[in-house]
Amino acid sequence: VMSPYRRQVTEIRRQLQEARLLDLQVSSIDAFQGREVDVALLSCVRSGKEKNLGFVSDVRRMNVALTRARRSLIVLGNSSVL
């Protein structure tokens, strides 16, 4: 699981720990640079407010996020904004 937002990473980790799903990696997009995983889930859920992409509009950061998955990439977000 990747997110461009540190606080969102913290919250995702907390919820996964509560659900006892401790074997999932959750990090910021920047922390995933140089690593690959078989399946990646990219959270862009904060991109839907006021049609503002925020960190998601950074081309370099999105390049890192979109190229970390070897087999499958799942992107969560507002489709009309993305």
The first five atom37 places (N, CA, C, CB, O) and aatype in JSON, in Angstrom:
{
  "aatype": [19, 12, 15, 14, 18, 1, 1, 5, 19, 16, 6, 9, 1, 1, 5, 10, 5, 6, 0, 1, 10, 10, 3, 10, 5, 19, 15, 15, 9, 3, 0, 13, 5, 7, 1, 6, 19, 3, 19, 0, 10, 10, 15, 4, 19, 1, 15, 7, 11, 6, 11, 2, 10, 7, 13, 19, 15, 3, 19, 1, 1, 12, 2, 19, 0, 10, 16, 1, 0, 1, 1, 15, 10, 9, 19, 10, 7, 2, 15, 15, 19, 10],
  "atom_mask": [
    [1, 1, 1, 1, 1],
    [1, 1, 1, 1, 1],
    [1, 1, 1, 1, 1],
    [1, 1, 1, 1, 1],
    [1, 1, 1, 1, 1],
    [1, 1, 1, 1, 1],
    [1, 1, 1, 1, 1],
    [1, 1, 1, 1, 1],
    [1, 1, 1, 1, 1],
    [1, 1, 1, 1, 1],
    [1, 1, 1, 1, 1],
    [1, 1, 1, 1, 1],
    [1, 1, 1, 1, 1],
    [1, 1, 1, 1, 1],
    [1, 1, 1, 1, 1],
    [1, 1, 1, 1, 1],
    [1, 1, 1, 1, 1],
    [1, 1, 1, 1, 1],
    [1, 1, 1, 1, 1],
    [1, 1, 1, 1, 1],
    [1, 1, 1, 1, 1],
    [1, 1, 1, 1, 1],
    [1, 1, 1, 1, 1],
    [1, 1, 1, 1, 1],
    [1, 1, 1, 1, 1],
    [1, 1, 1, 1, 1],
    [1, 1, 1, 1, 1],
    [1, 1, 1, 1, 1],
    [1, 1, 1, 1, 1],
    [1, 1, 1, 1, 1],
    [1, 1, 1, 1, 1],
    [1, 1, 1, 1, 1],
    [1, 1, 1, 1, 1],
    [1, 1, 1, 0, 1],
    [1, 1, 1, 1, 1],
    [1, 1, 1, 1, 1],
    [1, 1, 1, 1, 1],
    [1, 1, 1, 1, 1],
    [1, 1, 1, 1, 1],
    [1, 1, 1, 1, 1],
    [1, 1, 1, 1, 1],
    [1, 1, 1, 1, 1],
    [1, 1, 1, 1, 1],
    [1, 1, 1, 1, 1],
    [1, 1, 1, 1, 1],
    [1, 1, 1, 1, 1],
    [1, 1, 1, 1, 1],
    [1, 1, 1, 0, 1],
    [1, 1, 1, 1, 1],
    [1, 1, 1, 1, 1],
    [1, 1, 1, 1, 1],
    [1, 1, 1, 1, 1],
    [1, 1, 1, 1, 1],
    [1, 1, 1, 0, 1],
    [1, 1, 1, 1, 1],
    [1, 1, 1, 1, 1],
    [1, 1, 1, 1, 1],
    [1, 1, 1, 1, 1],
    [1, 1, 1, 1, 1],
    [1, 1, 1, 1, 1],
    [1, 1, 1, 1, 1],
    [1, 1, 1, 1, 1],
    [1, 1, 1, 1, 1],
    [1, 1, 1, 1, 1],
    [1, 1, 1, 1, 1],
    [1, 1, 1, 1, 1],
    [1, 1, 1, 1, 1],
    [1, 1, 1, 1, 1],
    [1, 1, 1, 1, 1],
    [1, 1, 1, 1, 1],
    [1, 1, 1, 1, 1],
    [1, 1, 1, 1, 1],
    [1, 1, 1, 1, 1],
    [1, 1, 1, 1, 1],
    [1, 1, 1, 1, 1],
    [1, 1, 1, 1, 1],
    [1, 1, 1, 0, 1],
    [1, 1, 1, 1, 1],
    [1, 1, 1, 1, 1],
    [1, 1, 1, 1, 1],
    [1, 1, 1, 1, 1],
    [1, 1, 1, 1, 1]
  ],
  "atom_positions": [
    [[0.85, -1.17, 0.0], [0.0, 0.0, 0.0], [0.89, 1.23, 0.0], [-0.97, 0.0, 1.22], [1.81, 1.35, 0.82]],
    [[0.62, 2.16, -0.93], [1.37, 3.42, -1.01], [0.41, 4.59, -0.9], [2.17, 3.5, -2.33], [-0.72, 4.56, -1.38]],
    [[0.9, 5.63, -0.25], [0.17, 6.88, -0.17], [1.15, 8.03, -0.22], [-0.7, 6.95, 1.1], [2.26, 7.92, 0.31]],
    [[0.77, 9.14, -0.83], [1.67, 10.29, -0.83], [1.65, 11.04, 0.5], [1.29, 11.24, -1.95], [2.44, 11.96, 0.7]],
    [[0.75, 10.66, 1.41], [0.56, 11.4, 2.66], [0.99, 10.59, 3.88], [-0.89, 11.8, 2.8], [0.51, 9.48, 4.1]],
    [[1.89, 11.15, 4.67], [2.42, 10.47, 5.85], [1.32, 10.11, 6.86], [3.46, 11.36, 6.53], [1.31, 9.01, 7.41]],
    [[0.4, 11.04, 7.1], [-0.66, 10.77, 8.07], [-1.59, 9.65, 7.6], [-1.48, 12.04, 8.34], [-2.09, 8.87, 8.4]],
    [[-1.8, 9.57, 6.29], [-2.62, 8.5, 5.75], [-1.91, 7.16, 5.91], [-2.95, 8.77, 4.27], [-2.55, 6.15, 6.21]],
    [[-0.59, 7.14, 5.7], [0.19, 5.91, 5.9], [0.04, 5.45, 7.35], [1.69, 6.15, 5.56], [-0.17, 4.27, 7.6]],
    [[0.16, 6.37, 8.28], [0.03, 6.04, 9.7], [-1.35, 5.46, 10.0], [0.27, 7.29, 10.57], [-1.46, 4.47, 10.72]],
    [[-2.39, 6.06, 9.45], [-3.76, 5.58, 9.7], [-3.99, 4.21, 9.05], [-4.78, 6.59, 9.16], [-4.63, 3.35, 9.66]],
    [[-3.5, 4.0, 7.85], [-3.66, 2.7, 7.18], [-2.95, 1.62, 8.0], [-3.08, 2.75, 5.73], [-3.5, 0.54, 8.21]],
    [[-1.74, 1.91, 8.47], [-1.01, 0.94, 9.3], [-1.78, 0.6, 10.56], [0.38, 1.49, 9.67], [-1.86, -0.56, 10.96]],
    [[-2.36, 1.64, 11.21], [-3.12, 1.42, 12.44], [-4.32, 0.51, 12.18], [-3.59, 2.77, 13.04], [-4.58, -0.41, 12.94]],
    [[-5.04, 0.78, 11.1], [-6.22, -0.03, 10.8], [-5.85, -1.45, 10.41], [-7.03, 0.62, 9.68], [-6.55, -2.39, 10.77]],
    [[-4.76, -1.63, 9.67], [-4.32, -2.98, 9.32], [-3.87, -3.75, 10.55], [-3.18, -2.92, 8.3], [-4.11, -4.96, 10.65]],
    [[-3.23, -3.05, 11.49], [-2.81, -3.71, 12.73], [-4.03, -4.16, 13.53], [-1.94, -2.75, 13.57], [-4.04, -5.26, 14.08]],
    [[-5.06, -3.31, 13.59], [-6.3, -3.7, 14.27], [-6.93, -4.92, 13.62], [-7.31, -2.52, 14.26], [-7.5, -5.77, 14.3]],
    [[-6.83, -5.01, 12.3], [-7.4, -6.15, 11.56], [-6.45, -7.35, 11.53], [-7.74, -5.72, 10.13], [-6.75, -8.37, 10.91]],
    [[-5.3, -7.21, 12.19], [-4.28, -8.25, 12.27], [-3.72, -8.65, 10.89], [-4.84, -9.48, 12.96], [-3.4, -9.81, 10.65]],
    [[-3.63, -7.68, 10.02], [-3.03, -7.89, 8.69], [-1.63, -7.28, 8.72], [-3.92, -7.24, 7.54], [-1.35, -6.27, 8.07]],
    [[-0.76, -7.91, 9.48], [0.56, -7.35, 9.78], [1.59, -7.6, 8.69], [1.06, -7.9, 11.07], [2.66, -7.0, 8.73]],
    [[1.29, -8.47, 7.74], [2.3, -8.81, 6.74], [2.24, -7.92, 5.49], [2.14, -10.25, 6.33], [2.95, -8.17, 4.52]],
    [[1.4, -6.9, 5.51], [1.3, -5.97, 4.37], [2.25, -4.79, 4.58], [-0.16, -5.47, 4.2], [2.37, -4.26, 5.68]],
    [[2.92, -4.39, 3.51], [3.81, -3.23, 3.55], [2.99, -1.98, 3.28], [4.97, -3.36, 2.51], [2.21, -1.92, 2.33]],
    [[3.17, -0.97, 4.13], [2.5, 0.31, 3.94], [3.57, 1.39, 4.08], [1.32, 0.52, 4.97], [4.23, 1.48, 5.12]],
    [[3.73, 2.2, 3.04], [4.75, 3.25, 3.07], [4.33, 4.42, 2.2], [6.11, 2.7, 2.59], [3.37, 4.34, 1.43]],
    [[5.06, 5.5, 2.36], [4.85, 6.64, 1.48], [5.39, 6.29, 0.09], [5.54, 7.93, 2.05], [6.18, 5.36, -0.06]],
    [[4.97, 7.04, -0.89], [5.46, 6.81, -2.25], [6.97, 6.98, -2.29], [4.79, 7.78, -3.25], [7.67, 6.2, -2.93]],
    [[7.48, 8.0, -1.6], [8.92, 8.25, -1.59], [9.68, 7.07, -1.0], [9.23, 9.51, -0.79], [10.78, 6.76, -1.48]],
    [[9.14, 6.4, 0.0], [9.81, 5.25, 0.63], [9.85, 4.04, -0.3], [9.11, 4.86, 1.94], [10.7, 3.17, -0.14]],
    [[8.95, 3.98, -1.27], [8.92, 2.86, -2.22], [9.91, 3.02, -3.36], [7.52, 2.7, -2.79], [10.12, 2.08, -4.13]],
    [[10.52, 4.18, -3.48], [11.46, 4.41, -4.58], [12.6, 3.39, -4.5], [12.02, 5.85, -4.53], [13.19, 3.19, -3.44]],
    [[12.89, 2.76, -5.64], [13.94, 1.75, -5.71], [13.49, 0.35, -5.32], [0.0, 0.0, 0.0], [14.29, -0.59, -5.39]],
    [[12.24, 0.18, -4.91], [11.7, -1.14, -4.55], [10.61, -1.54, -5.52], [11.16, -1.14, -3.1], [9.98, -0.69, -6.15]],
    [[10.39, -2.84, -5.62], [9.27, -3.36, -6.41], [8.5, -4.36, -5.57], [9.77, -4.02, -7.73], [9.07, -5.01, -4.69]],
    [[7.22, -4.49, -5.85], [6.36, -5.47, -5.2], [5.51, -6.12, -6.28], [5.46, -4.82, -4.08], [5.33, -5.54, -7.35]],
    [[5.01, -7.31, -6.02], [4.15, -7.98, -7.01], [2.85, -7.22, -7.23], [3.85, -9.42, -6.56], [2.43, -7.01, -8.36]],
    [[2.2, -6.82, -6.13], [0.93, -6.12, -6.21], [1.04, -4.84, -5.38], [-0.25, -7.01, -5.7], [1.47, -4.87, -4.23]],
    [[0.65, -3.73, -5.97], [0.68, -2.45, -5.26], [-0.7, -1.82, -5.28], [1.72, -1.49, -5.9], [-1.42, -1.89, -6.28]],
    [[-1.06, -1.22, -4.16], [-2.29, -0.47, -4.04], [-1.9, 0.98, -3.78], [-3.23, -1.04, -2.9], [-1.22, 1.27, -2.8]],
    [[-2.31, 1.88, -4.65], [-1.97, 3.29, -4.55], [-3.2, 4.06, -4.09], [-1.45, 3.84, -5.9], [-4.23, 4.07, -4.77]],
    [[-3.1, 4.69, -2.94], [-4.2, 5.46, -2.39], [-4.08, 6.91, -2.82], [-4.24, 5.35, -0.87], [-3.14, 7.6, -2.44]],
    [[-5.04, 7.36, -3.6], [-5.12, 8.77, -4.02], [-6.43, 9.36, -3.53], [-4.99, 8.91, -5.57], [-6.98, 10.27, -4.16]],
    [[-6.94, 8.87, -2.42], [-8.28, 9.23, -2.0], [-8.41, 10.69, -1.59], [-8.71, 8.36, -0.86], [-9.53, 11.22, -1.58]],
    [[-7.33, 11.35, -1.25], [-7.42, 12.78, -0.91], [-7.4, 13.66, -2.15], [-6.28, 13.18, 0.02], [-7.48, 14.88, -2.02]],
    [[-7.3, 13.09, -3.32], [-7.21, 13.88, -4.54], [-8.58, 14.39, -5.01], [-6.58, 13.06, -5.63], [-8.64, 15.13, -5.99]],
    [[-9.66, 14.03, -4.35], [-10.98, 14.37, -4.83], [-11.52, 15.7, -4.36], [0.0, 0.0, 0.0], [-12.55, 16.16, -4.87]],
    [[-10.87, 16.35, -3.4], [-11.39, 17.6, -2.88], [-11.13, 18.74, -3.84], [-10.78, 17.9, -1.52], [-9.99, 18.99, -4.24]],
    [[-12.19, 19.43, -4.2], [-12.1, 20.65, -5.01], [-11.31, 20.45, -6.3], [-11.48, 21.75, -4.21], [-10.67, 21.38, -6.78]],
    [[-11.34, 19.26, -6.86], [-10.62, 18.96, -8.11], [-9.14, 19.33, -8.03], [-11.27, 19.71, -9.27], [-8.55, 19.78, -9.01]],
    [[-8.55, 19.14, -6.85], [-7.14, 19.47, -6.62], [-6.38, 18.17, -6.41], [-6.96, 20.43, -5.38], [-6.73, 17.38, -5.54]],
    [[-5.35, 17.95, -7.21], [-4.59, 16.7, -7.12], [-3.5, 16.71, -6.06], [-3.98, 16.41, -8.45], [-3.04, 15.64, -5.65]],
    [[-3.08, 17.86, -5.6], [-2.05, 17.92, -4.56], [-0.79, 17.19, -4.97], [0.0, 0.0, 0.0], [-0.27, 17.4, -6.06]],
    [[-0.3, 16.3, -4.08], [0.93, 15.56, -4.34], [0.82, 14.68, -5.58], [1.28, 14.71, -3.13], [1.83, 14.39, -6.23]],
    [[-0.38, 14.26, -5.91], [-0.58, 13.37, -7.05], [-0.19, 14.07, -8.36], [-2.05, 12.91, -7.11], [0.11, 13.39, -9.35]],
    [[-0.18, 15.38, -8.38], [0.17, 16.1, -9.61], [1.68, 16.17, -9.84], [-0.39, 17.51, -9.55], [2.11, 16.63, -10.9]],
    [[2.49, 15.71, -8.88], [3.96, 15.69, -9.04], [4.32, 14.51, -9.95], [4.68, 15.57, -7.65], [4.2, 13.35, -9.55]],
    [[4.77, 14.8, -11.17], [5.04, 13.77, -12.17], [6.08, 12.77, -11.68], [5.52, 14.41, -13.47], [5.91, 11.57, -11.9]],
    [[7.13, 13.22, -11.03], [8.18, 12.3, -10.56], [7.65, 11.35, -9.49], [9.38, 13.09, -10.0], [7.95, 10.16, -9.5]],
    [[6.88, 11.89, -8.58], [6.31, 11.06, -7.5], [5.34, 10.03, -8.09], [5.59, 11.94, -6.45], [5.34, 8.88, -7.67]],
    [[4.52, 10.45, -9.05], [3.58, 9.52, -9.66], [4.31, 8.47, -10.5], [2.56, 10.27, -10.53], [3.86, 7.33, -10.57]],
    [[5.42, 8.83, -11.14], [6.21, 7.85, -11.88], [6.69, 6.75, -10.95], [7.4, 8.53, -12.58], [6.63, 5.57, -11.29]],
    [[7.18, 7.13, -9.78], [7.6, 6.13, -8.79], [6.42, 5.26, -8.4], [8.2, 6.82, -7.53], [6.53, 4.03, -8.4]],
    [[5.28, 5.87, -8.08], [4.11, 5.12, -7.63], [3.61, 4.15, -8.69], [2.99, 6.06, -7.24], [3.26, 3.01, -8.37]],
    [[3.57, 4.58, -9.93], [2.98, 3.77, -10.99], [3.9, 2.67, -11.5], [2.58, 4.64, -12.13], [3.46, 1.79, -12.24]],
    [[5.16, 2.7, -11.13], [6.11, 1.71, -11.65], [6.64, 0.77, -10.57], [7.26, 2.4, -12.31], [7.64, 0.09, -10.82]],
    [[6.03, 0.7, -9.42], [6.49, -0.18, -8.33], [5.94, -1.6, -8.44], [6.11, 0.4, -6.99], [6.54, -2.53, -7.9]],
    [[4.81, -1.77, -9.11], [4.16, -3.09, -9.18], [4.72, -3.91, -10.33], [2.65, -2.92, -9.34], [4.86, -3.43, -11.45]],
    [[5.04, -5.17, -10.03], [5.49, -6.1, -11.08], [4.31, -6.67, -11.85], [6.33, -7.24, -10.47], [4.38, -6.81, -13.07]],
    [[3.23, -7.0, -11.16], [2.11, -7.71, -11.78], [0.8, -6.91, -11.8], [1.89, -9.0, -11.07], [0.11, -6.89, -12.82]],
    [[0.46, -6.28, -10.7], [-0.84, -5.59, -10.62], [-0.71, -4.28, -9.84], [-1.91, -6.5, -9.97], [-0.03, -4.22, -8.81]],
    [[-1.38, -3.26, -10.34], [-1.46, -1.98, -9.65], [-2.93, -1.62, -9.49], [-0.68, -0.87, -10.42], [-3.68, -1.6, -10.46]],
    [[-3.33, -1.33, -8.28], [-4.7, -0.92, -7.98], [-4.61, 0.52, -7.51], [-5.39, -1.86, -6.9], [-3.88, 0.83, -6.57]],
    [[-5.37, 1.41, -8.16], [-5.36, 2.82, -7.81], [-6.74, 3.17, -7.23], [-5.02, 3.71, -9.05], [-7.76, 2.97, -7.88]],
    [[-6.74, 3.7, -6.02], [-7.98, 4.13, -5.37], [-8.03, 5.65, -5.4], [-8.08, 3.6, -3.92], [-7.09, 6.31, -4.97]],
    [[-9.12, 6.2, -5.89], [-9.26, 7.64, -5.93], [-10.51, 8.05, -6.68], [0.0, 0.0, 0.0], [-11.28, 7.21, -7.13]],
    [[-10.7, 9.33, -6.79], [-11.84, 9.89, -7.49], [-11.55, 9.84, -8.99], [-12.14, 11.35, -7.02], [-10.7, 10.59, -9.46]],
    [[-12.23, 9.0, -9.73], [-11.92, 8.81, -11.14], [-12.12, 10.07, -11.97], [-12.78, 7.7, -11.7], [-11.4, 10.28, -12.94]],
    [[-13.07, 10.91, -11.63], [-13.29, 12.13, -12.41], [-12.15, 13.13, -12.21], [-14.61, 12.78, -12.03], [-11.89, 13.95, -13.1]],
    [[-11.48, 13.08, -11.08], [-10.34, 13.97, -10.84], [-9.07, 13.36, -11.42], [-10.17, 14.23, -9.32], [-8.28, 14.06, -12.05]],
    [[-8.87, 12.07, -11.23], [-7.67, 11.41, -11.72], [-7.68, 11.32, -13.23], [-7.54, 10.05, -11.11], [-6.73, 10.79, -13.82]]
  ]
}
